[in-house]
Amino acid sequence: EATESLVVVTTPSGYANALAQAIDEGRHPEIAGTLAGDNTIFVAPRRGVKPAALREELAGHLLDGAA
């Protein structure tokens, strides 16, 4: 889900930290950083990047492996 300033990603319980680390290590040019809990990640877009557009891109990547 995209808000005015963040993208919120939900995962199964216990997966958020590993996914956030993978996002950070991927050094996506439009992502400033992530903050993870147990099953939720806040993704902070860089200045000038629209969260809704970043959400659409991330959704495509995250759903590739979904059953």
N, C-alpha and C positions, 0 to 999 in steps of 0.2 A: 504494500500500500504506500502511496506517496502522499506526503503532507506538503505544506508550503515550503519547508526547508529540509526535510529528511525523507529517506525511503525506509520503511519499516518492513523487515523480512522476518517471517515466522518460520520456525523449523520444528521438527519433533523435539521433545524434551532431551536436553543434553547435547544437541548438535550445534547450537549457535556459536560457541566459542571456536570450534574447528572451522566452521564455514567463514566466520569473520576473519580468522587468521589467514585463510586461503585468499579471501578478497583483498586483504591488506598486502599480502605477499605478491599478489598479481599486479600490484601497482597500476591499477586502471587510471588513465589520465584524467578522468572526470570525477574520481572519488578522493576526497580529502582524508577520510578515515572511517573507522567503524567503532561501535561500542556494542558489546554483546553481553547478554544475560544467559539464562539457561536455554530459552527457546525463542528469543527475540534478538534481532540485530537492528540497530539504528545505523544507517549508512548516510554519511554526510557528503553531499555533492560539493564539488569545488564551486567557487564563486562564478556565477554566470551560467551554471548548468541547471536546467530545469529538472526538478525531482521526478516529475511524471515521465519525462523522456528516459531518464536513467532507470526508473522502475521498469519500463517496457523492455529495455535492453537486458537488465538483470533477470527479468522473468523468463526471457527466451533462453538464457544460459542455464538458469536453475531448473527449468522444466524439461530440458533436454534429457536428463537422466531419470525423470520421474516415470513411474509405471502407470 
